[in-house]
Amino acid sequence: MKAILEFNLPEDQTEYQMVNDTSKMFSVIWDMKQWLRSQTKYAPDSMSDDTYKAFEECREKLNELLADNRVDLDQ
C-alpha cells in the first residue's frame, strides 16, 4: 500500500512544512513525556510535594491530550 501526499507549493507551504516536521514533533513530545516521567520516578528527597504534584499534573495532562487525540507514542 502506498500513500502519496501532494501539495501545491508555495500556496500549501505551511501544510507541507507541518507534514515534514511531524517526526521532529513526535520526538519532542516523546522526550517531554520521558522527562516528566523521570522527574517523578527519580524525584530527589528534597523535592517539595507541590513540585512533585505539578510534575504529576503535567504528565497526566500530556497523557490525556495524547489519548484524546488518539496519539500513541508507543507504536
C-alpha positions in Angstrom: 0.0 0.0 0.0 1.2 3.5 -0.8 0.2 6.9 0.4 1.1 9.9 -1.5 0.7 13.4 -0.1 0.6 16.2 -2.7 1.0 19.9 -2.1 0.6 22.9 -4.3 3.7 25.0 -3.4 4.1 27.8 -2.4 0.4 28.0 -1.5 0.4 25.0 0.7 3.9 25.7 2.3 2.5 25.7 5.9 0.8 22.4 5.5 3.8 21.0 3.7 6.2 22.1 6.5 3.8 20.6 9.1 3.9 17.2 7.4 7.7 17.3 7.1 8.1 18.3 10.8 6.0 15.5 12.2 8.9 13.3 13.1 10.5 16.1 14.9 7.3 16.9 16.8 6.9 13.2 17.7 10.4 13.3 19.1 9.8 16.4 21.1 6.6 15.0 22.6 8.3 11.7 23.4 11.3 13.4 25.0 8.9 15.6 27.1 6.9 12.6 28.2 10.1 10.8 29.3 11.4 13.8 31.0 8.2 14.3 33.0 8.3 10.6 33.9 11.9 10.8 35.2 11.1 13.9 37.3 8.6 11.9 39.3 10.3 8.5 39.2 13.7 9.8 40.3 12.5 12.7 42.4 15.0 13.7 44.9 14.0 13.7 48.6 14.5 17.5 48.6 11.7 18.0 46.0 8.7 19.6 47.6 5.3 17.9 47.5 3.9 20.8 45.4 6.6 20.5 42.8 6.1 16.7 42.6 2.3 17.2 42.2 2.9 19.8 39.5 5.1 17.3 37.5 2.4 14.6 38.0 -0.4 17.0 36.8 1.7 17.9 33.7 2.4 14.3 33.0 -1.3 13.3 33.4 -2.4 16.2 31.2 0.0 15.3 28.5 -1.2 11.7 28.5 -4.8 12.9 28.5 -4.2 15.1 25.5 -2.4 12.3 23.7 -5.3 9.9 24.4 -7.9 12.4 23.4 -6.2 12.9 20.1 -5.5 9.2 19.6 -1.8 9.7 19.5 0.1 6.6 20.5 3.8 7.2 21.1 4.4 3.5 21.8 4.0 2.3 18.3 
